Amino acid sequence: MQTFFLAPTRQNVGLTSVALGVVRALQRQGLRVGFAKPVAQDDTANERSIHFAREICQINCPNALSMNQVVSRISAGEIDELLEDIVSVCMTAAKDADVLVIEGLHTDASYSFTTRLNADIARSLQAEMVLVTSAQEENPAGEVKLTASQFRGAGCNIAGAIFNKAPAEFSEEGAKASLGELPLWGVIRNNPVLLAPRTLDVARHLKAEIVVEGEIASRRVLETVVTGRSVTEVIGRLNPCSLVVSSGDRDDVMLATALAASKGIQLAGLLLTHSTSIDPRIWDLASHAFDSGLPILRVDTDSFVTAANISRVSQAVAADDYERMNLVLDAAAEQLSAEALLACVKIPTSTRMSPPAFRYQLIQKARAANKRIVLPEGDEPRTIRAAVICEEKGIAHCVLLGKRSAIETVAAAQGVTLPASLEIIDPDDVREEYVAPMVELRKSKGMTPGQAREQLTDTVVLGTMMLAQNTVDGLVSGAVHTTASTVRPALQLIKTAPGSSIVSSVFFMLMPDQVLVYGDCAINPDPNATELAEIALQSADSAKAFGIDPKVAMISYSTGSSGTGADVDKVRQATELAQAKNTGLLIDGPLQYDAASVVDVARQKAPGSQVAGQATVFVFPDLNTGNTTYKAVQRSAKVVSVGPMLQGLRKPVNDLSRGALVDDIVFTIALTAIQADAKKA
């Protein structure tokens, strides 16, 4: 096992986010990563590093020693005993890990021993040090070299350096040259969006009364607008993520804020000062706008004092703000050099497919595929945000179907800037060119040009025809459409792939320590034995395509020959059919879920099985079982599921849940791009 110790060169370098960013970057390489923060500088019961490592990185890391314990030991001259305690914490964190990442002590003027203790810990663990500095300083490279010299003098080995909070003009090549032989692990750019607290965090800081909760836990504050001037001067600053600070008796400001909210502009909130309230008549007139998700808060202080208090809101990520911390860690991991990290890792990467590795490989494969994906729900807010992310990150070239004016309005209301390269197609401009091809495809059903034109007014049908005619490589829909609305045009116009007689689906279930494949949980209500066998083969192929070694368990309420009945017999027959079609596939059934997934149970119920206890692909006997199981696991175990991904179509079409998050849509677009690449190959 290898150990990396992250130490700061000065105060406020963002050590926590960088340390956990390194964890995420290493996890993406398929490594089992342990994490330790041996000394808590926050409250030990709520140490942020440990909390986020457990909740977001899914690492079972040990509790830290408190700073009081450390000070007590040092004051008593018990340095060796202190280091023994710290090493014990770190060794606990290292259990079953390939790499251990340790977050050192933050530099603190109140405790002069932090730098020396960092050196002592790193030396005691024979850890390689990674220095973290702020690129906002005047000479960050010089600071790194000076700190490296000091730590080397204390007997520490320096593995590399990371520059955090880098402004746009900061030169990565210049930093690399300035460091000389010291490896540069990465330059993490300063991003104001990642510093934006939620309106909820501001309310907590101010101890504000919540008049209207709205979307207080999801809206963020990028700008504070204190309304001291006339309302015409304020209007230009009523932008997404703006927190409007005003007394309630400013009727003009109240109405302007309501109009902005009714227009769809996602303001961070309205903060009433001086313990004031909105006039009931204005409230009644603008009630729809005030109930549209806009948070409304109230404080006792005047506007000037309130604005000053807001400026002192901590930039640290709140313990329950998992969305922001995930974004911070993703940003850090993406800007770290995988090549530099792996050059320092002296052990081979694991072939085991962990969730971070799966997500990382998903994005990398999609980028390499370089596919064009049509999104029929072009003016849907989540879809627009996902398309922008995919375009900016090179995941896929997205095509939004819709009126440009409508799409731009929705984007502006969310504070989203549409890249110039993002393709928007007005359905009215292209519909006619697909009429004749659609008539040809549906001539056996007697379709007329008039009927084709009418059906093509549905953007899902239009997008499906674009796919059928090879104008695009894949389609993703379902954020506002039903599964039937997405799948039916695909069955009619795309049809099944050669050798397939059924369309099915899989979910990729991102369990804490591995990725499992569940099929079919979305399409087929009650497949017969032949159809179930085909679903098993399709699911195994999908698993293999995404780097998961397929070991297929055919799930039933009975294991082996212990039970009888039509349902069990169907699963047994399907297993035999699948084995006959693919003799090299590891498949077994019927198996109960616990026999398929738990080694100890497998030894008792299915001894000798090559699948039981280690299954990676779970094929359920019917939709009732599959859908219920996937949702129970997803919600009860807080597991992220990616999908459903459709299988068996000639070209890739994928359906979204209507409750899909932006990230869900991004990953589904990536899945679709990879499917398109595989089908082309």
Secondary structure as UniProt FT lines:
FT   STRAND          2..8
FT   HELIX           15..28
FT   TURN            29..30
FT   STRAND          33..36
FT   STRAND          39..40
FT   HELIX           44..46
FT   HELIX           48..55
FT   STRAND          65..66
FT   HELIX           67..75
FT   TURN            76..77
FT   HELIX           79..93
FT   TURN            94..96
FT   STRAND          99..103
FT   TURN            109..110
FT   TURN            112..113
FT   HELIX           114..124
FT   TURN            125..126
FT   STRAND          128..134
FT   TURN            135..136
FT   HELIX           140..153
FT   TURN            154..155
FT   STRAND          157..166
FT   TURN            168..169
FT   HELIX           172..179
FT   TURN            180..181
FT   STRAND          184..189
FT   HELIX           192..195
FT   HELIX           199..206
FT   STRAND          209..212
FT   TURN            214..218
FT   STRAND          223..226
FT   HELIX           231..235
FT   TURN            236..237
FT   TURN            240..241
FT   STRAND          242..247
FT   TURN            248..249
FT   HELIX           251..262
FT   TURN            263..264
FT   STRAND          269..273
FT   TURN            274..275
FT   HELIX           280..285
FT   HELIX           287..290
FT   STRAND          296..298
FT   HELIX           303..311
FT   TURN            319..320
FT   HELIX           322..335
FT   HELIX           338..344
FT   HELIX           355..369
FT   STRAND          372..375
FT   TURN            378..379
FT   HELIX           381..393
FT   STRAND          397..401
FT   HELIX           404..414
FT   TURN            420..421
FT   STRAND          423..425
FT   HELIX           427..430
FT   HELIX           431..434
FT   HELIX           435..441
FT   HELIX           443..445
FT   HELIX           449..455
FT   TURN            456..457
FT   HELIX           459..468
FT   TURN            469..470
FT   STRAND          474..477
FT   HELIX           483..489
FT   HELIX           490..494
FT   TURN            498..499
FT   STRAND          504..510
FT   STRAND          515..519
FT   HELIX           529..545
FT   TURN            546..547
FT   STRAND          551..555
FT   TURN            560..561
FT   HELIX           566..581
FT   TURN            583..584
FT   STRAND          586..591
FT   HELIX           593..597
FT   HELIX           599..605
FT   TURN            607..608
FT   TURN            612..613
FT   STRAND          617..619
FT   HELIX           623..636
FT   TURN            637..638
FT   STRAND          640..647
FT   STRAND          653..655
FT   TURN            658..659
FT   HELIX           662..680
//
